[in-house]
Structures are given as structure tokens and as C-alpha cells.
Amino acid sequence: MSNPPDTDDILWGIHPILELLRLQPKKVREVVIQQGKGGAKLQEIIALAQEQGVKIRFLPGQRFPSSPDKTHQGVLAKTAPVSTCSLHELLKKAKEEEQPLIVALDSIQDPHNLGAIIRSAAAAGATGIILPKDRSAPLNATAAKAAAGAMAHLKLCLVTNLVTSLQAIKEKGFWVYGAAGEAKNTVYGTSFAGPVCLVIGGEDKGMRPLVREQCDELVSIPMAGSLNSLNASVAAGVILFEVVRQRQGRR
């Protein structure tokens, strides 16, 4: 079996495959396992696949393909492409929630960062993620593995124009917060009440000017050391869980 490219229909690693089999088993077309690999989690994958009627194939180590990051854990799944939704569908879902939380990503280029942000957003209870179609890392196998199964827990929305999408979100009552290192207001001095949309900018230049203009408020993370910025996925996690902390404190 030749090494497959990093495409949307290959999922690597134990946790992402387990989550997909648990939540969206119809998306899994085949599970491929390296011979000689074992453990409770792999056995759970086999049991779930058998229960759902998913084809299982075993390959010797020399024929098992390498994942893009070389950490396949001895298992891959061939899947249907990642499901995405329209902005209308995302906002409809958000309307059903008491305190909706949406994360909009502007020019995130690294699929590892994309996956890590999706994972943090899912853990924080976000309704969904908004991504520009042409200014984003792809929702590929690398992002899916970094997300560790989180893609199955929230809505992923691809939009043509992030600026007009943010305008539409604001019309639905969301307050849009943009992460900006130079902002005077810190996340710890900001109230994240009501429907929240958090915008995270790209790794190099942050938010684009037109996207920044759509933000109702810019917030920063105070730094105590000599560095003045955080990795985009780390910054997203810090802000998201400040939102969680505040919301849990108001219950």
C-alpha cells in the first residue's frame, strides 16, 4: 500500500478515529490497522467498526503507510470528506443555544493550529467554527488528527467572505471580539456575556484590516514575560476558556 497523500478522506490516529466511529460511524468507509499493534483503544476501534459494519483491514508494518506527521499510532480510517455547513445553518443552530459561542478564523495557515483551535473550541462548548474558503489551512488529515476527534463535535462553516459573514453574525445579536496583542482591554477585564463571536487572526499578521473593523471590541492576553505574543492556537485556547470561566461563574 503506497503512502496516501494528506487528503480529506484519510484520518490518522486512535482518538480521531474513535470519536468518528462513536459519533458519525456512517462517515467511516474502512479502518486499516497495522499488524502487531494492540491495546484497549485499538480493540475498541475494532469492536465499534464491527458493530457498525465498517470494513477492517490489517497490513504488515512494511506496507502500512506513514502519516504526514509520522505518528499514525498504527491505525488509519478512510472516510467521507469532512462535513461543512452554511452560515445560515450555523446561525440556526446557535439560536437554539442559551449562550452561543462561535469562533471565526482569519487566515490561519497551519493545519496543526487549525486542528488545535477546533479542539479547544469544542472543549469550550462552541457552536461552530467559521473559516474562509480561500484564506485558511485545509480541513485535511493533519488538521483532523490535531483536533483529536473534535471535528465531529461542532459545526464547521466555510464562507466566501469573512467580513460579510461577521456582519451577518452581528445582525443576529452577537458581539464580535477580536484577539489583538496591542488591545488595551484584556480578556480578564472583558465581560463575555451573551452571544459571543471570537475572531482569531493568522499566525503572521493577525487579523486583516477589514476583518478587524468588524470587531465590536479588541481584547489582548496580558504577558508577564519577555515575549509579547502567543501561538494562535494557544491564544485561542486562553480566551475561549476565559469565556467558559465567566459563564460558569454566572450560573
Secondary structure by P-SEA (a helix, b strand, c coil): ccccccccccccccaaaaaaaacccccccbbbbccccccaaaaaaaaaaaaabbbbbbbccccccccccccccccccccccbbbbcaaaaaaaaaaccbbbbbbbcccccaaaaaaaaaaaaaacccbbbbbccccccccaaaaaaaccccccbbbbbbccaaaaaaaaaaabbbbbbbcccccccccccccccbbbbbbbcccccccaaaaaaccbbbbbbbccccccccaaaaaaaaaaaaaaaaaaac
